[in-house]
């Protein structure tokens, strides 16, 4: 599972299988490769290095979910949708790099809740958001109203 | 607090990424803030985020650094801030791999896990389980059990997933939770159901019957969670496969019915999983495929790219095994060719290539060519494979396809991709003589700038083999010699070997080759020089048989045993020259498992100096044959060492049904003068201990029992081995015969749990085994002859010849006859003479082998098909007795 920015750099990424891309260097190389293949064509799914990758992009962010080539593509897709929707709800629809970085803590928690050691934990984005316990109360008043309109 | 946040934001506006310039040391310094009282949650969360971000970017922490950060983190348990607490859990999990002394947070986590705050509990369980080991797990076992059946679905899920991870380190403990997990399967929450099923399966997976029951029960229950259903389908498939491999299983088994019923599920995910499963089952028939294919057809027109991709990918797979089943979807696939997702389009085209008619090939190829540069290597390989299948199907189209392949060869691409193209061209060359010249020309062009040494070596080897037989061998010499000038040492060596092949096979080119080889003797690399000198001197003798033996045929012994024999030879200084005959012959690997790169490597092995080019290492690894592994095993039995090197081992023969109390398999090992029967016995009764297990055999006349090695002890589910050693009869005709065997042993009843016998007394028992035969094939080792014609001519002068004519009345086709003859004689078909061109009514089969004791056998079988198959068999062998045996055995 990975979130990359519009230059193909990693914002957050998590690999659950130690046998695939064991070192950070391999992971980054793979991400770069993946990004180069995907950033132009908006095609949702691709096979790369024996992995099935589904992806989705918004403004300056790319969301990826990778799985073995035997994996059910639709399950990967449901995970991706959950990731995207959850992030989008957490950030109140401002899915941009800057906002993600501001709320990196919550996004980390969300990713942790979606998947634990490679097993899908939750695929329903609203239940997920509820679980990461977003605090609405301490957002400055002005921003809150603008964002929530 | 909000001021702090705003400040931060202003900073960020400038820099873009607030985490861009952080450093490990500063962040670790900042962890001191964690010690402040009261804890400032905002600030600490931010610092913690920084640490996690660093770890995520691949920064490495040392053990001390991690442990320090970890201890600082433990202070944060004082705060009651939800997010901070959650981040602490996350931190613990991340650091659990590197830091030490994690155990100290166990009590804090246990408190959170059993506390009131639901938001903590789930995460606390997961964090706790990531740091526990077998010993601490005992302490929290009670809480885990409670958590599994907790009403809150998040808590229950977390507990279940954690137990799943724990099965890896403490499977036994998790097994005790089975009742709780069972209850969780019935939960209302979809995810809990899924996770519980996962755990349950893992607990029971070693027990096939229990899994069977589980699936049977749940398939009637109609699970709510689509994930759980998918999981169930996978388990069912696995069971079906197991059933198949053990022989039983029919198409209308309840398991299959269940999978089929899932095709009508309301979730797309489940429908796809079921269709995918049916397609992937090995034994699926076209009738069973039909519903799955029609579902996939519907998916093809879905607006979602993922769904289309999944469907086409699966259809592509179907097309490989059952092309006719996919024909119905051709129209839908045509529409997908222009799909915006290149992956979907490629898969659609390749599927169509597999199912389509000859006429559409040109059009489809044009389509692919338009976007082949845009797709990833994986897909290019898929395309190449499709083309390969196509070439075999429509040999007449080879020129179009070959051009396309060569264009692809010229493009950028990784080794795997290039190798698959080269493979395809090689297959086409081998299958289709018309394409040979163009194919070789393309390959020559390719090696002109090929950066992959292994590929270049392979192609050079192929050129050496095929080149001399073309109409104009001289044109290839230039390509090969260019390699000698321009490439690295392994390629140069291969090029030298290839040139020598030309020299040996084309007398008119010999003078030129000699000049080139002489030049190669100046090479800087030892291996290249050695080869050049070696070939040069052989070719200089102008001795045809010699050249045939040492250049064209290559070395036929197995390389690892040669190595071992040479090593032994050098250990004991003697005056006797090394005898090649005592090295066991390499078995010719059967067509399916033959590794093309091994082929190239084997030829390299003909050099006397042991070079270590990369391809050779590969070859050695790939050709460690069945004989090798058995020879290794037999060497470990001291009684058997005296009989000399192992000559040939047969495939294991089952002497019992696979589901009986004792399972016995027999492997026949031929030594130069002796026959060793190896009986592998498995005891499947958990309440019996067998001792002194031996096999008694009624010997056919002529055989003499030399030695008997019983298996002293055979406990439950263990494999033990007993040996019988016979001397082969003097008269070769008597070596073929039937053995009736009985298994004899001493039974001691024992406790199934501990395996210890109840008493010291046992009773003798015996068990009838099926009869088995020692055939001619068991005594013949397969060898290849690269140039059968020359070897046959040569044998005509030196060997004795026997010929006979037979009528094979029980065989209806030539294919059947050829297959039977090969398996009966146990010899190697050479020059691809085992493949019969379609529509021919006569065929010549060429076989080569070596009889135990090192007698060479060459067999030419002329077959003609009339009402029945008539066969004329000509045997040439160095030993008249062997030749007689072969002819008489066939009759």
Interface residues (C-beta under 8 A of the other chain):
Chain A: X10 X12 X13 X14 X23 X24 X25 X27 X28 X37 X41 X43 X44 X45 X46 X47 X48 X49 X50 X54 X72 X73 X74 X75 X76 X77 X78 X97 X98 X101 X102 X104 X105 X106 X108 X109 X112 X116 X117 X119 X120 X121 X122 X123 X131 X132 X133 X135 X138 X140
Chain B: X1 X2 X5 X6 X9 X12 X16 X17 X18 X19 X45 X46 X48 X49 X52 X53 X56 X57 X58 X82 X83 X86 X87 X90 X93 X119 X122 X123 X126 X154 X157 X158 X161 X162 X164 X165 X191 X194 X195 X198 X227 X230 X268 X269 X272 X273 X276 X304 X305 X306 X307 X309 X310 X313 X340 X341 X342 X343 X344 X374 X376 X378 X379
